[in-house]
Amino acid sequence: MKVRNFSIIAHIDHGKSTLADRLLHATKAVDQRTGRDQMLDSMDLERERGITIKSSAVTVTHEFKGETYQLNFIDTPGHVDFTYEVSRALTACEGAVLVVDSTQGVQAQTVANAYLAVDNDLELIPVVNKIDLPAADPDGVAMEIEQVLGLPAEDAIYVSAKSGKGIPELLDAICDEFPDPPPATTDKLRALIFDSNYDDYRGVVVFVRVFDGELKVGDKIRMMGTGRTFTVTELGRYTPFPEKLKRIGQGEVGYMVAAIKTLGDVRVGDTVTLEHDAAREALPGYEEPKQMVFCDFYPATGSEGGGKRSDFESLREAVERLHINDASFTYEVQHSEALGFGFRCGFLGLLHMDIVQERLEREGGVDIVQTAPTVSYMVDLNDGSTVEIHNPADLPDMSKVQAIREPMVKIEVICPEENIGDLMKLAEGRRGIFKGQRYVSDTRQILDYELPLAEIIYDFYDKLKSITRGYGTMDYEIIGYEVENLARVEILINGAPVEALSLICHRSNAEYRSRLILQKLRKQIDRHQFEIPLQAAIGGKIIARETIKALRKNVTAKCYGGDVTRKRKLLEKQKEGKKRMKNVGSVNIPQEAFMAVLEQED
Amino acid sequence: MDDPPSIPLPLGRDRRDDLSPHLRDARPEAIYAHVPFCRHKCHYCDFYSLVDQRDRQPAFVDRLLREADRLKELTRLDGVETIFVGGGTPTLLDPPLLARTLRSIRSLATRPPQEFTVEANPETVTAEVAQTLRDSGVDRVSMGCQSFHPDHLKTLERWHDPACVPIAVDHLRNAGIQRVSLDLIFGIPGSTLEDWLGDLETALALDPAHLSCYGLVFEPATPLVEKRRLGTIAPIDEDLEAEMFEATRERLVAAGFEQYEISNWAKPGERCRHNLVYWRNGDWLGLGPAAAGHLRGVRYRQVPRLEEWLDSTPPAPVVDLERAEPSVQRGERWMMGLRLRDGMPRDVVESLLEDDPARRLVVKRHLEAGRLEWRDERLRISDGALVVADLVVSDLVVPDGVVPDGVVPDGAVPDGVRPDETLNP
């Protein structure tokens, strides 16, 4: 049987899932009878144990020109922060179906994903989707694909995943145009891990593509990157119902269960080989997951002890629970003078951070206070060593620092032509360096910029969306670290530095940023019985100052006999409110003040 | 007449208590009677009052008289020295009913009271009402003027014509009531310092014996608060309000008044003895719907629904009956006692601080910060700290909270680090 390993890649909401479903329906399961039985089994299992079985690779068959083809459809993670994971999934393929919505046209992630596929030497089949919609412009969109990606417009297949139109042609093209898996280059087992997920019942389920040799049940295996060894207890594939196999052959795709307890033991991109007959070299391209964006999560309500379980304990449980399912974020206990106990977490990117926060709140049932995100900085010291920091408070004494490097990103923005000017202004206001400008169509353009990651982690995307009234799309990619003229800005309230408010920023806009922060603090902090200076300082030098005037108000207007109880309770309530605030340098700072620093204005 | 505003009144909890056991051992020094009728509900007012329905006045008076008789049986009234009839608008009662009411209340006191005050709205004080008051033994009238500016009165939904204030004062004086107090409110949205100083001058020209000057408070569940929420009115700047307060002190002292309480000024010998009972934590008996009382550490409020009160057999059921814990009671004594400009005598302070290290520390810190001071063996809030009296008091009401270390009083604040100075803490 001929084998085709492929992915579907698309910009978000361009119809990837619907198309995948449609392809599965239009084909036959490898063994329909078994499949049916197993479907029932697995559904019972799900019902009984509340397990969700997620499949990252589905195997189906298709007849083409009298031959049966095994089609292995490999799913890719849905968002840009998982560029590395997407690239590993694509490595497991020989071809990719590039889906573009015929009403939306080429978008930022279309381009980014197409480039990733090309980098992995994949064959591409362009598909113009949603052609049944009234606003569809398939010819125009096919032209955009040719213009931007150089794929001839006449090669595009027009499809309606909803009605099924064009699906048979697409299946034929997959069999016809995508190449066979390449032959083995060694007789030793080499299988690429391209995804994994956690199943309460079986532990970690690993998805592999066998490049060389074959993988069998009972094999003692070794992960070449992490060095961990396991024994294979189960192999199989989803058709889309799980079907157990004795072996996964060369060029094929499937899942593996090997009594692996946590996702932390498995790294996407790692190579599986045999413990006692190991390959000499791992497959190329393995990287450790790299967290680029950091922020703190604190319980929104501050109880740290008391009779019932504390909010911090609830948060801890939620974080640990989620980490079993997503090993790509990191966490460590953090204590902030201002916000109590929480966790400093690291994420692959901005969206990843949002997703983790949302899942913690939704699945873990905890309310979270999130601090301003920061990026990871490389600090080169005078003694030649380098430390990585992801908290402004950890920055070493500047007299020991030779240089601070910050992560840079390449962004690609696709937007209507009339917004180009405003977007350039936005990017340049964020230290962006113009790299290029291309036409997608008569009315839309691609803008390329390089700029520091730190400049896009606050609200860049929101600003982009509002400038383009929702039509602009963006993709970014981390391209490395660069030395920048950075400084730590300390915020002092009534003369006392407040660690949780300090930030690292470029000297050129430190004063401006500081002033905005101080102005926000001034609004958030109540007037006290004394004047409160708010200051921003770099290395002891004050760069901005605001003042909260002393409180001068006689709120004790009248108080007679009938007012005593109510008045007393009012004072108690006010006092209670103050207790929830953080007292720093004699000043009561409400939690909101720490959040206010998050928003950035232009 | 307008419809009454549909604002929920503080109706108390559902629980009703019997006051009788507490009346048995009590010997109040003052009586407060509440007349809940108003011609119109003012938009800043959170007192219990009903827009007048004249048909209920006789029933109200009958019931009040029965309550007075019953209380006479239940408690000792030989210590009563002051009576205060408030509202509402007591002077809205028809003169014959007013006379009956006042005489009955006055007769509660075993000995003739040393002070008998009635609250009045200027537009209700006719010559007949003034004479009725005098004939009923009233020797002091507290009149709600609030402002002499029609537009500011309108903001408060106060409907009287300012021109009727001097007329009312004349009627009272002609009837022989010399002790006239005027209530004024500063900090009304839209008012200026000049407006306020003008109000003070107008009031002083009437030669009152006593003035109550309140900063406007946005009381919960009043139309004023709703208007603020809707944005139709905005509170004045707090610095301006503080300025008005300071200007009041300066002007009234120059006019021969003493500020004897945070919001009250009196000519020598003209302090309100009744209100002093409240501030000194004395005992007083309440009469009428919604009237509060305090008897030997028990605070209570009579049932605040007119119908329920009318239907009840005296003594009226009470709501919010509370004997606070000793520590809470001490907090209330601080809260009230420090309102007096004479402050609290050293022996009282010492007895309050005995076995109360937390409050002792609060007092020490505020003394060090200059917000409290000893004067003539009495502890009081210093002049400079009057505008932040609430903060000092709240530290004493809840002494376990955050007491800032090393805070310094207004004016003596080290200016912090200036821009471009090197930080060297």
Interface residues (C-beta under 8 A of the other chain):
Chain A: L492 N494 G495 A496 R527 H528 Q529 F530 E531 P533 Q535 A537 G540 K541 I542 I543 A544 R545 K549 A550 L551 R552 K553 N554 V555 T556 A557 K558 C559 Y560 G561 G562 V564 T565 K567 R568 L571 E572 Q574 K575 E576 K578 K579 N583 S586 V587 N588
Chain B: Y32 S212 Y214 G215 L216 V217 E238 D239 E241 A242 F245 I262 S263 N275 V277 Y278 W284 A291 A292 G293 H294 R299 R301 D320 E322 V328 G331 E332 M335 M336 R339 A369 R371 A385 L386 V387 V388 A389 D390 L391 V393 S394 V397 V398 G401 V402 P404 D405 G406 V407 V408 P409 D410 V413 D415 G416 V417 R418 P419 D420 E421 T422 L423 N424 P425
